[in-house]
């Protein structure tokens, strides 16, 4: 077990962390091409910067006040973004996870097959891309903005807020838990599906060619549904108009 510290005016390159090793990067220190696995930890504190870190097999990167860019997380690896930390261009794939909480910010994360992103506790994720079999969960007080969910990808808005999501063949589920879940200005198209459950508020959704919005409960306001689209329950067809519908919770 070894502890490394990279601070102002110093840098590290191609360091490998495992078996209880720690790397602390702070105060204008930089670390590039770090490999974190098997019990290793990379901790990015205020003023620290990391780039091109690979996290897998039980390794963890904690971004708390610093900035991590181009991290790859897979195979049981974790990235935790909190307390003023920022993660840019993270890729999360098979078995990897990214958690954004406590004031953390994630920008332009890509969630690939069997990867997960969870946003909660005042965390914010912007411009997330969710690909086939990837998933994003917006939990208590979490916020996601401008996510793109492709075919086979999923977004679950349990108790947080999702704004400007595009479901391009992907699916989202809003509500279904005790509390408040909301979406604003979602666009559903090309085989995308928005499922609205009790406890949800869904505002300004646009359902376009090939998209479906299924409403099982909750409140839906100002939904734009062009021709040749279907809303459930009932089979309801609208033609290039906005409708205001007040639904009773199931």
N, C-alpha and C positions, 0 to 999 in steps of 0.2 A: 504494500500500500504506500503510494507516494503522493505528496501534495505539491502541486505546481502553482505559482502565482505570476501572472503577467500583468504588469502595471505600466504607467506612463513611460513612453520612450522605448518599450520593450515589445517583443513579438515572439510567437512560437509558430512553427510550421511542421505539419505532419506528425504531431504527437499522438501516441496511442494510449488510451486510458482503459483500464480493466481492473477487476479484483480489488475494488475499494479505492482506486486512484481518484484524486480530485484535481481539477483545474479551475482556478479562479482567474477571471479576466476582468479588469476594472481600470478606471481612471486613464482612458486613452490607450490602454494596452490592446493588442490585437492577436488573434489566434486564427490560423488558416489551416484547412485540410486536417482537422483533428478527427480521429476515429475513437468513438466512445462505445464500449460494449461490456457485457458480462460484469455488471456491478460498478462500472466507471461512471463518473459524473463530471460534466462541464458546467460551470456556473458563471453566468455573464452578468456582472454587477454594473452599477452606474458608471457610464463612460466607457465601458468595455465593448469591444466589437469582435465578433467571430464571423467567419465565412467558410462555406463549403465543409461544414461539419457533417460527419456520418454517424448516426446513432442507431444502434441495433442491439438485439440479444440481451435485453436487460439493462442497457445503458440509458442515461438520462441527461438531457440538456435543460438547465433552468435559466430562463432569461428574466432577470429581475432588475430593471433599471438600465440595462445595456441593450445592445442591438445584435441580433443574429440574422445573417443573410445566407440564403441558399443551403439551408440545412436539409439533409435527407434522413427521414426517419422510417424504419422498417423493422420487421421481425422481432417484435417485443420491445423496441425502443420507444422512448417517450420524450416529447418536448413540452415543457411547461412554461407558459408565458404569463408573467404576473407583475404587479407593482411597478408600472411604468416601463416595463420591458417591451420591446418591439421585435417581432419576427417577420422578416421579409422573404418571400419566395421560397417558403418551406415546401418540400414534397413529402407527403405521407403516403406510404404504400403498405403492402402486405403485412398485417399485424402491427403496424406502427400507429402511434396516436399523438395528437397535439391537443393540449388543454390550454384554453385562454381564459384567464380569470383575474379578479382583484386589480382591475385597471390595466391589464395587459392588452396589447394590440397585435393582431396578426394581419398582414397585408399580402394578398396574392398567394395564398396557400393553394396547392394542388393536392386533392385527396384522390388517390388512385385505388385500385382494387383492394378491398379488405382493409383499407386505412380508415381512421376515424379522426374527426375534429369535434371537440366539445367546447362550447362557449358558454360561460356562466359567470355569476358573481361580478358583474360590471366589466367583464371582458368584452372586447369588440373585434370582430373579424370582417375585413373588407376584401371584396374581389376574390372570394374563394371560388375555385373551380372544382366541382365534384364529378368525377368520372365513373364509369361502370363499376358497380359494387362498392364504391366509396360512400361514406356517410358523414353527415354533419348534424349535430344535435345542439339546439339553442335552448339552454336550460335557464334556471332562475336568474333574472336580471342580465342575461346575456343578450348581445346585439350582433346581428350580422347584416351587412350592407352589400348589395350588388353581387350576390352569389350567382354562379351559373351552374345549374344542375343538369348534366347530360343524361342520355338514356342509360338506365340501370343504376343511376346514382340516387341518393335519398337525402332529404333535409327534413328533420323532425323539429318542429317548433313547439316545445313542451310548455315552457313558462316564460320565455323571453320574447324578443321582437326581431322579425326579419323584414327588411325593407329592400325593395327593388330587386327581388330575386327573379331570375329567369329560369323557368322549368322547360328546358328544351329536350323533351323526351324523358326527363327525370320526374320524380314525384316528391311532394312534400305532404306532411301530416301536421295539422295545426290544432292544438288543444288536446282534449282527452284527459287532462290532469286537473286537479283542484288548483285554481289560480288563474292567472291571465296570460294567454298566449296571443300574439297578434302578428299579422302581416300587413304590409303597406305596399301597394303598387307592384304586386306580383304579376309577371307575364307568363302565361301558360300556353305552350304551343308544341307542335310536332310530336304528339304522343305523350306530352307531359300531363300530369294529373295533380290537382290540388285537392286534398281531402280535409274537410273542415268538421271538427268535432266540438262537443260541448266544452265550454270554457274558452272558446276562441273568438277573436274579433278580426275580421278580414275586410280590409278597406282597399278600394280602388284597384281591384284585380282586373286584368285584361285577359280574356280567354280567346285565343286566336286559332288559326287553322290547325286542326288535329288535337287541340287541347281539351281537357275536361276538368270541370270543377264539381266535386261530389260533396254535398252538404248534408251532414248527419246531425248537426246541432250547431250552436254558436250564433254569432251575429255577422251578417254579411251586408256590406254597404257599398253602393256605387260600383257595381260589377259591369264591365263592358264585355259583351258577348257578340262578336260578329256572326254573320250567317254560317250555317252548317256546323254548329257546335251544340253540344248537349249539356244541360245541367241536370243534376239529380238532387233531391228525389223528384219523382214524376218525370216525364221527359219534357223539358221546357225549352223552347227555342225562342231566342230573341234576335232581333235584326238591327244591327248597328245602332244601339241605343244604350243608355245607362238606365239601370233599374235600381230601385231602393227596396230591399227586402228585409223585414224584421222577422227573425226566426225565434221560436221558443226553444229554450235549452231542453235537450232530451234527458 
